[in-house]
């Protein structure tokens, strides 16, 4: 007697097979680190911001970083969320971070680690107060400091630069609260001390400021120039080794000069002037997010040809500018397509097809034919 087909079991089996295919490249059941590689580049300051945070497949992590190396970019910026790495207080899960950092090291890439995103146990009880993953009150600054110590201590032989938080001058990135430069500096002081306890030589970057013209009192955020000034007034100067900044061009070409009333790539020069005004010229600026979008569906985008032109000019400018330590363009690849204009920030599609900007930058950085 034939038994009826259990379609639920068949479906479950198919899903398992699909998952196994996604995690490992067909024909390559075992992903190994491989021999150490070196980045051949004509511009040692060139970098990209990768988005491996939510990439589960080891072969995709490895292939992403291999393509970064082959393009000629020696730097990557990557996000390592506190919420992922310490989901329960005092209990760390380093597996995914190990995978990313070890593969990056094997490809000869220098990693800048962005730290942030608050675990549930460090946020208010949602039954009492609704918050976001970016909400951290002062009562838990020390807990974040403990995480910074644990991260730096674990990776001190592989990661030598960290960023404390991301775009704290935007309300969304500050937990949908009014932005607070003095509060951020309080957090920075704790994180800086704890990082140096783990590794006195680690480079701690502050800021990662979003370029914005939001005025005082805005519910959305605060002008990055005003915010940096407030950081210095709150005593930040002794608690960071370099300034992280974001430099998005929007519609403006790379050649547009800095203007406090405009958002363009060279607005970062105005941040630099504030550093000089505070006798802080010895510290460098790390541009950890930047770039142009070439979507035909966004009114702040440029054409693909303009994007290539402006990007190449920006890399050249960074190489010639002594106070810029590195320049990382957003964003190399997303694990999944957003099916929106956001995809036009990327350099490589989700299935690893290079976009024109990848090919042209590779030629410029490596003289590839």
C-alpha positions in Angstrom: 0.0 0.0 0.0 1.4 3.4 -1.0 1.7 5.9 1.8 0.4 9.4 1.1 3.1 12.0 0.4 3.8 14.2 3.4 4.3 17.5 1.7 5.3 19.2 5.0 8.3 16.8 5.3 9.3 17.3 1.7 9.1 21.0 2.1 11.2 20.9 5.3 13.8 18.8 3.5 14.0 21.2 0.6 14.4 24.1 2.9 17.3 22.3 4.7 19.0 21.6 1.3 18.5 25.3 0.2 20.1 26.4 3.5 23.0 24.1 3.1 23.6 25.4 -0.4 23.5 29.0 0.8 26.0 28.4 3.6 28.6 26.6 1.5 29.5 27.2 -2.2 28.5 24.2 -4.2 31.6 22.0 -4.6 33.4 23.6 -1.7 32.0 22.0 1.4 34.8 23.3 3.6 35.8 27.0 3.7 39.4 27.4 4.9 41.1 30.7 5.7 43.9 30.0 3.1 47.4 31.4 2.9 47.9 35.1 3.8 47.3 37.5 1.0 48.6 41.1 0.3 46.7 44.0 -1.2 48.4 45.4 -4.2 47.3 49.0 -4.4 48.4 52.4 -5.7 46.4 54.1 -3.0 47.1 52.9 0.6 44.2 55.1 2.0 41.4 53.5 -0.1 38.8 51.5 1.6 35.1 50.4 1.7 32.5 49.9 4.3 31.5 46.3 4.1 28.1 45.0 5.4 28.9 41.5 6.7 27.0 41.9 9.9 24.0 39.9 8.7 25.9 37.7 6.3 25.7 34.1 7.6 27.4 32.1 4.8 31.2 31.7 5.4 31.9 31.5 1.7 30.1 34.8 1.1 32.2 36.4 3.8 35.4 35.1 2.3 34.4 36.0 -1.3 33.3 39.5 -0.3 36.7 40.2 1.3 38.6 38.6 -1.5 36.8 41.0 -4.0 37.7 43.9 -1.8 41.4 42.9 -1.9 41.3 42.3 -5.7 39.9 45.8 -6.2 42.9 47.2 -4.5 41.3 48.6 -1.3 43.5 47.8 1.8 40.9 49.1 4.4 37.5 47.9 5.5 35.1 49.4 8.0 32.7 46.8 9.5 30.0 46.9 12.2 30.3 44.6 15.2 27.0 45.0 17.1 27.1 44.7 20.9 23.6 43.3 20.8 24.8 40.4 18.7 28.0 39.7 20.5 26.7 39.9 24.1 23.0 39.0 23.9 23.0 38.0 27.6 25.1 40.0 30.0 28.5 38.5 30.4 28.0 35.8 27.8 29.7 36.5 24.5 29.3 34.8 21.2 32.4 35.6 19.1 31.9 33.1 16.2 30.7 35.4 13.5 33.1 38.2 14.4 35.9 35.7 14.4 34.9 34.6 10.9 34.9 38.1 9.5 38.1 39.3 11.2 40.1 36.2 10.4 39.1 36.2 6.8 39.9 39.9 6.5 43.3 39.4 8.1 44.0 36.5 5.6 43.1 38.8 2.7 45.6 41.4 4.0 42.9 43.9 4.9 43.0 46.4 7.8 39.8 46.3 9.8 38.2 49.3 11.5 35.6 48.0 13.9 32.4 50.1 14.5 30.9 49.2 17.9 27.3 49.9 18.9 23.7 48.6 19.0 22.4 47.9 22.5 21.3 44.4 23.7 17.8 44.1 25.2 19.2 43.6 28.7 20.8 47.0 28.6 17.7 48.8 27.5 14.6 49.8 29.5 11.8 47.2 29.9 9.7 47.6 26.8 6.6 47.2 29.0 7.5 50.4 30.7 9.1 52.3 27.9 9.4 51.7 24.2 12.9 52.2 22.9 15.1 51.3 19.9 18.2 49.2 19.6 20.3 52.5 19.7 19.0 53.6 23.1 21.6 53.5 25.9 21.1 55.4 29.1 23.9 56.5 31.4 23.2 53.7 33.9 24.6 51.3 31.2 27.6 53.2 29.9 29.8 51.0 32.1 28.3 47.9 30.6 29.2 49.2 27.1 32.7 49.9 28.5 32.9 46.3 29.5 32.0 45.2 26.0 34.6 47.5 24.5 37.2 46.1 26.8 36.2 42.5 25.9 36.2 43.2 22.1 39.6 45.0 22.1 41.2 42.4 24.4 40.0 39.6 22.1 41.2 41.2 18.9 44.2 43.3 19.9 46.4 41.2 17.6 44.1 41.7 14.6 42.1 44.9 15.0 43.9 48.1 15.9 41.2 50.8 15.3 37.7 51.0 16.8 34.8 53.5 16.4 32.7 54.4 19.4 29.0 54.5 18.3 27.6 55.7 15.0 26.2 59.1 14.0 25.3 60.2 17.5 24.3 63.6 16.2 21.1 62.0 14.7 18.2 61.3 16.9 17.5 57.8 15.4 21.1 56.8 16.2 20.8 58.1 19.7 17.7 56.0 20.5 15.1 58.4 19.2 16.0 60.9 21.9 17.2 64.5 21.6 20.9 64.3 20.7 23.3 65.1 23.5 26.9 65.8 22.7 27.9 66.0 26.4 26.1 62.6 27.0 28.0 61.1 24.1 31.3 62.4 25.5 30.5 60.8 28.8 30.1 57.5 27.0 33.2 58.1 25.0 35.3 58.7 28.1 34.3 55.4 29.6 34.8 53.5 26.3 38.2 55.1 25.7 39.5 54.2 29.2 38.3 50.6 28.9 39.7 50.2 25.4 43.1 51.5 26.6 43.1 49.1 29.5 42.7 46.2 27.1 45.3 47.6 24.6 47.1 50.8 25.2 48.0 51.0 21.5 44.4 50.7 20.1 43.3 53.7 18.1 39.9 55.0 19.4 37.8 57.0 16.9 35.1 59.4 18.1 32.3 60.9 16.2 31.4 59.1 13.1 29.3 62.2 12.6 26.5 62.4 10.0 26.6 65.4 7.7 23.5 67.3 8.4 22.3 70.9 8.7 19.7 70.2 11.5 19.5 73.3 13.8 19.5 73.5 17.5 16.3 72.1 18.9 15.5 69.9 15.9 13.9 66.6 16.7 15.9 64.9 14.0 19.4 65.7 15.0 22.0 68.4 15.1 24.3 70.0 12.6 27.6 68.1 12.7 29.7 71.2 12.9 27.8 72.4 16.0 27.9 68.9 17.5 31.7 68.6 17.2 32.1 72.0 18.8 29.9 70.8 21.7 32.0 67.7 22.0 35.1 69.7 22.5 33.3 72.0 25.0 32.3 68.8 26.9 36.0 67.7 27.3 36.3 65.2 24.4 39.8 66.2 23.4 41.6 63.8 25.7 39.4 60.8 24.9 39.9 60.0 21.3 42.8 59.3 19.0 41.2 60.3 15.7 37.9 61.7 14.4 35.6 59.5 12.4 33.5 61.4 9.9 31.0 60.7 7.1 31.3 62.5 3.8 28.4 62.0 1.4 28.4 63.9 -1.8 24.6 63.8 -2.6 24.2 65.7 -5.9 27.4 67.7 -5.6 30.6 66.9 -7.5 33.8 66.2 -5.6 35.1 69.6 -6.7 32.5 71.6 -4.9 34.2 73.5 -2.0 33.1 73.2 1.6 30.2 75.3 2.6 28.6 75.3 6.1 25.2 75.7 4.4 25.6 72.7 2.0 26.0 69.0 2.3 28.7 67.8 0.1 31.8 65.6 0.3 34.2 68.3 1.2 32.1 69.4 4.2 34.6 67.2 6.1 37.1 70.1 5.7 34.9 72.2 8.0 35.1 69.5 10.7 38.9 69.6 10.3 38.9 73.3 10.8 37.1 72.9 14.1 39.8 70.5 15.2 42.5 73.0 14.3 40.6 75.7 16.2 40.9 73.5 19.3 44.6 73.0 18.8 43.9 69.4 17.7 45.6 69.4 14.3 47.9 66.4 15.2 44.9 64.0 15.1 43.8 62.6 11.8 40.4 62.3 10.3 39.1 58.8 9.3 36.4 59.1 6.7 34.5 55.9 7.6 31.5 56.4 5.3 31.3 58.3 2.1 30.1 58.2 -1.5 27.5 58.9 -4.1 24.4 57.0 -5.1 23.6 56.4 -8.8 19.9 55.4 -8.6 17.6 56.7 -11.3 14.8 56.8 -8.7 16.3 59.1 -6.0 16.4 62.9 -6.3 19.8 63.0 -4.4 21.6 60.7 -6.8 24.0 61.2 -9.7 24.6 59.3 -12.9 26.7 56.2 -12.9 29.4 58.0 -14.9 29.4 60.9 -12.4 29.6 58.5 -9.5 32.7 56.9 -10.9 34.3 60.3 -11.7 33.6 61.8 -8.2 34.7 58.6 -6.4 38.0 58.5 -8.2 38.5 62.1 -7.5 37.7 61.6 -3.8 40.2 58.7 -3.5 42.9 60.9 -5.2 42.1 63.8 -2.8 42.4 61.5 0.2 45.7 60.2 -0.9 47.0 63.8 -1.3 45.6 65.1 2.0 47.9 64.5 5.0 45.3 64.8 7.7 43.1 62.1 6.2 44.1 58.7 7.4 41.8 56.7 5.2 38.6 56.9 3.1 36.0 54.1 3.1 33.1 54.3 0.6 29.7 53.1 1.5 28.8 50.2 0.9 30.6 47.4 -0.8 27.8 44.8 -0.9 24.5 44.0 0.9 23.8 40.4 1.8 20.3 40.9 0.2 19.0 43.3 -2.2 16.8 46.1 -0.7 14.9 46.5 -4.0 15.1 50.2 -3.6 17.4 53.1 -4.3 19.6 51.9 -1.4 21.0 49.1 -3.7 22.7 51.9 -5.7 25.2 52.5 -2.9 26.7 49.1 -3.5 29.7 48.2 -5.6 28.9 44.5 -6.0 25.4 42.9 -6.3 24.2 40.3 -3.8 25.3 37.6 -6.2 28.7 39.1 -6.5 28.4 40.8 -9.9 30.7 43.8 -10.0 29.0 47.1 -10.8 30.8 49.5 -13.2 32.2 51.5 -10.3 34.0 48.4 -9.0 35.7 47.8 -12.4 36.7 51.4 -12.8 38.1 51.8 -9.3 39.9 48.5 -9.6 41.6 49.8 -12.8 42.6 53.0 -11.0 43.8 51.4 -7.8 45.7 48.5 -9.4 46.3 49.5 -13.1 44.3 46.4 -14.0 43.6 46.1 -17.7 
